[in-house]
Amino acid sequence: MAAPGKRTLITAVDIGSWKISALIACLNDAGELEVLGTGQRESRGVRRGFIADMERTEMAIRETVEQAERVAGSNIEDVWVGFSGGNQVSDVVSVERALGGLRVEQTDIDDLLELGRDSIDPGGKVVLHAQPACYTINGNEGVRKPEGMHADRLGVDIHVVMADGAPLANMEACVRGAYLNVNAIIAAPLATGMACLSEEERDLGVALVELGAGVTNVSVYAGGVLLGMHSIPMGASDITDDIASAFGIRRSQAERVKCFYGSAMQNPRDFREMIEIVPNVAEGERSDGGKITRAALVAVICQRLDQILSRVNEALKELGFGAPAGRQVVLTGGGAEMKGIADYAQGALGRTVRIGRPRGLAALPEAHAGPAFATLVGLALYGHIKPLDIGGPGSAGGSKGSGGAKGGLWQRLMHALKTNY
């Protein structure tokens, strides 16, 4: 593929527990964000979203990006990185200041955002994102652009995402160790929602469940903003391990059996359909192989899915996701590619469930168009849109620095993140 010349490239890197993937894109002549190249490697140094082996993770990142560069015919230096670990939590901080009926100027908005940033209490965590969600005029909500309006009181709701500092520093160190600059570290639920959810869904209220390999992220949107998130240290790789343990086979074969024959829904024919397996025997021992019924395989899968979806239900209740008519769940991530999982999740959660596939990019390869690559696509979209972010290692933009005790704590945490790895 020809090099894009001087066009600005956007490169996304998704570092997951099962795979590390990269995507290079740029704006085409039609004004669309077009994919130029992709890469993918097995992730061998990440566990439950945390870096467990920095050297192997660095190598996998380097190989993944090099593969994408060869396809795109371009060299890249800066990347947008997704982050799903670190015990992420979110909150909404609301601040307000008096204007005395004057017209709102940009300086008033900047001062309000500084006040909001000073009001954030990280509680020992690092601020990953601090994004203005919506403004209020005299207590009236839903104002998107207050500049030019008259107000007695101007307020803003700021959505804040926080995470543990050490995992963030480890991830940034791995990316920089692969000779890449980090534009920003983005919370995976934010990126995934950008790729899978429509503006109307985010406004009406929707739960996004990303069933990854080692972590299942649950996030709730309403009023157009991400209101809360919860991480469950369990995912699709646990299903693979259950299959390997139940039938005494290797993980690699268990993954293959899960992908080719696995299903979340039982069928009467499953009791008659036989699947050949090769038992995991010691070196030098002989094995004539064996067979299992597909029904036995589905039973193992559903047992683990019951545990995961039970935890998802608990998370939704903690996040205040009620049960009015019309609210739905969007299921994405690599685990969402399993046959019949949408119907199974609908019964387990008691809500309408659809599979969330990435959208918004032109020339996206079919192999990367499934729910397993929603976060990767979302990272590219995030890098293109660059939503206003007033603080944190995930910042895509920001306002002027501020003083105050809380601002000082935030700055110290940021300094520690950048220098302490």
Buried (B, 14 or more C-beta within 10 A) or exposed (E): EEEBEEBEBBBBBBBBBBBBBBBBBBBBEEEEBBBBBBBBBEBBBBBBBBBBBBEBBBBBBBBBBBBBBEBBEBEBEBBBBBBBBBEBBBBBBEBBBEBEEEEBEEEBBEBBBBBBBBBBBBEEBBBBBBBBBBBBBBEEEEBEEBEEBBBEBBBBBBBBBBBBBBBBBBBBBBBBBBEBEBBBBBBBBBBBBBBBBEEEBBBBBBBBBBBBBBBBBBBBBBBBBBBBBBBBBBBBBBBBBBBBEBBBBEBEBBBBBBEEBBBBBBEEEBEEEEBEBBBBEEEEEEEEEBEBBBBBBBEBBBEBBEBBBEBBBEBBEEBEBEEEEEBBBBBBBBBBBBBBBBEBBBEBBEBBBBBBBBBBBEEBEEEBBBBBBBBBBBBBBBBBEBEBBBBBBBBBEBBEEBEEEBBEBBBEBBEBBEEEB
